[in-house]
Amino acid sequence: MIVTFVSQCEKKALKKSRRVLDAFANRIGDRTWQTVITNEGLNAVKKLLRKTASKNTAVACHRMRSRSRIELGWIVGNRCKFNAQGIVPVNSTRKTIMNTQWENDWHYLPLIKALVALAALFHDWGKSSLYFQAKLKPQSPNKFLGDPLRHEWISCLLLSAFVDDETGDICDEAWLSRLAKGEIDEVRLKKNATDNSEKPLAGLPVAASLIAWLIVSHHRLPLIYDDWRGEPAESFQQMLKRITQQWGYENRYDEDQYQAKLKKCLEFPGGLPCRSKPWLKQVKKWAAKADACLPLLKKSMEDGSWRLVAHHVRLCLMLGDHFYSSQDTDEKWQGELVLFANTDRQSGKLKQKLDEHLVGVQKSALKNAHLLPAFEHELPVVYDVKPLKRKSPPAFKWQDKAVDKIKAWQRQLPEAHKGKPQGFFVVNMASTGCGKTFANAKVMQALSKDGDALRYVLALGLRTLTLQTGDEYRERIGLDETELAVLIGSRAVMELHEQNNISQQKSETEINEKSGSESLESFLDEEIIYECEIPETGLATVLKGKSDKESERNKKFLYAPVLACTIDHMMAATETKRGGRYILPTLRLMSSDLVIDEVDDFGGSDLIAIGRLI
C-alpha cells in the first residue's frame, strides 16, 4: 500500500520521529514522508513511534485506498494537532479559562485534597507508641507478632482526644481552627487518649469522622462484629459508632501479657509528631484549607456524594502510603523527631523517620488526588477502528440499528449536557450466534465522547469464552497488542488455548505477530508501550508484580484500551477487605465503560458482586 506520514512534532520529538520515519519512507517535505509499505512494516513504524512518543509527538499516517480516495490510518501522539480526518489546521483561536476542563468537572476535588492531606498527616500517629518503636528494633522478640492494639486504632484515639477540647465545643470549625494555628497540647493528648478508647469514632463531627474512618481503614476494613450482623446503619456516624477495637484492631494471642503490652501501646515517651516543624507546617496549611472546604463537605453529605469522596480519598491515601513506604529514607530530611515509621525489609534496619513518612505520604497522596481527573480522561484509547464503522451484513443489521438509536438519543440531549459524560445502562439480549460480541464493540464506540473511540472492559464468566472473544477482537476488529489485552486466571487454560492456536496456524511466528493477550504472553519478547501522560512513578507499587510477566499483566490491565477478562479481575474493586488489591481495578473502572457478557454463566454470589460493580 502507499502511505503518507505527516509529522507535527515539536522540540526533541521532531528529531526522534524523523529518525524513525527516515528509516522506512522517503522524505518528500520538511515534515512529510511517503512510501510503499506492507501492513507488517506499517505496524512496525507505529510501534517504533509509540516507543519514542512524548507529549510533543504528533504523527499521522494516511493510506491511499484508490486513485480518488485517501483515508486516515492512525495518529500517534497528540491528536489535537489534527482534525478527525488527520488534516492539519491552518488557523486557531484562543480562549482564556480558569482551569482545564477535567478540573472544572471535579467540583469536590479541593475537598478530596484537603481530606487526603490531613488523613495522611495523622494516619500513622499510633506508631509513636513505646510498644511499636520497640518492635521496630532488629532484635525485638515481637517483630513479627501482631500489636496488642493496632497503630491505626491508636491514631484514632489521639485524633479523637484532639477534637474533644473539653470545652464542649466539638465541631469541625473549632478543631480545624486550633489545628490551623498549631495549637496542639501534646501532654493533654497523651493523657486523654484512653478516655474514649472503646469508641473513639463515635460522636465526632463530620470532617473529623471522615478522617477517622480513613485512618482506621487505611490498611484493612473493619471486620463486622457478630453482634451487629444484619443490622443496617442509617447514617455514616451511626456506622462509626458501632466500631470498636474488637472489629479487627486488637490481637489477644497472649492473655497473660496482654494488659502489660497494651499499656505500652498507650505510652509515648518519644513524643508525638506534632513536635516536628515540617509536619506542623503542613498540618497548619491544610487545616486552613479544610476549614474553607467545610461548605463543600456539607453539600456532599446532603447529596450523598460523600461516599464517592471518601472512596477517592482512601484510594489516594493508600496508594501514597504504599508508594512512599517502598522508598528509601530521605537523607536530606531535617526533622528533629527521633521516632521511626518502618524498617528496611532486606536489612531489617530502621528506615524512614515517622514525621518524614507522614509528610512524604501526604505529598504522594496529594499527587494522586491531583491526577484523579486525568485517570478519567487521559488513559490510552483506540481511535479510527474501521471495521466498526462499516455497515454490518444484512443478517446482523440489528447492530447498526442499535448504533443509530444511540446516536439519535445523543442528539436529543439538552445542549447543556452534550459533550459531558452521561450514565448509560443497557441490556443486550440475543441468541447465540447473533453477533452480540461484535455488537458490544459497536455500541461502546457509539457511546464514546466523540463516537469514534474505544476504551472499555469486557468481563466474562468463562475462561475459554474470554480467550475466544480475544481472538475474535483481534481477527474481526483488527486490534493489535497495544490496543487489546486478554486476561484470565488459569495458566493451564492459557497453555491449552496456545496449543490449539499453534495447530491451526502455519507457524509459531504468525502467532507471535497476532498475540497481545495474557493467554499468549509467553511469546512476547518486547515490552508493550502505551501512550499515556500520567506518570508511572506513583503507581509503581500497584503495577509492579512478583515477576516481569505479572508486572506486564498489570500494565495491560490498566492501560490497554480494550480489556477482555474474566470477571474475577474486576471483583477486587468491591470485594477487597484488606490491602490495596482494589486500587488497580478501581483506577481501571474510573476510565473505562464496563460490559458484562454472558450473565447467565454467573452464580448468585457473583451476581451480588456484579451489582456492587454497577
Salt bridges, closest charged atoms under 4 A:
GLU10 OE2 - LYS81 NZ 2.59
ASP22 OD2 - ARG27 NH2 2.66
ASP30 OD1 - ARG18 NH2 3.03
GLU71 OE2 - ARG65 NE 2.79
GLU71 OE1 - ARG69 NH1 3.53
ASP124 OD2 - HIS123 NE2 3.09
ASP124 OD2 - LYS127 NZ 3.20
ASP124 OD1 - HIS151 NE2 3.10
ASP124 OD1 - HIS218 NE2 3.44
ASP124 OD2 - HIS357 NE2 3.13
ASP147 OD1 - LYS135 NZ 2.51
GLU152 OE2 - ARG150 NE 3.05
GLU152 OE1 - HIS151 ND1 3.55
ASP165 OD2 - ARG178 NE 3.87
GLU186 OE2 - LYS190 NZ 2.90
GLU186 OE2 - ARG275 NH2 2.94
ASP226 OD1 - ARG229 NE 3.19
GLU250 OE1 - ARG252 NH1 3.64
GLU255 OE2 - ARG252 NE 3.01
ASP321 OD1 - HIS123 NE2 3.62
ASP321 OD1 - HIS357 NE2 3.27
GLU376 OE1 - HIS377 NE2 3.50
ASP384 OD2 - ARG79 NH2 3.26
ASP384 OD1 - LYS389 NZ 3.99
ASP400 OD1 - LYS442 NZ 2.65
GLU415 OE1 - LYS418 NZ 3.81
ASP452 OD1 - LYS389 NZ 2.89
ASP471 OD1 - ARG474 NH2 2.49
ASP471 OD2 - HIS497 NE2 2.81
GLU472 OE2 - ARG476 NH1 3.14
GLU481 OE2 - LYS47 NZ 2.79
GLU483 OE2 - LYS46 NZ 3.14
GLU495 OE2 - ARG491 NE 3.66
GLU518 OE2 - ARG553 NE 3.32
GLU521 OE2 - ARG553 NH1 3.69
GLU521 OE1 - LYS556 NZ 3.89
GLU526 OE1 - LYS51 NZ 3.50
GLU527 OE2 - LYS555 NZ 3.08
GLU531 OE2 - ARG50 NE 3.25
GLU536 OE1 - LYS555 NZ 3.64
ASP568 OD2 - HIS569 ND1 3.86
GLU575 OE2 - ARG612 NH1 2.49
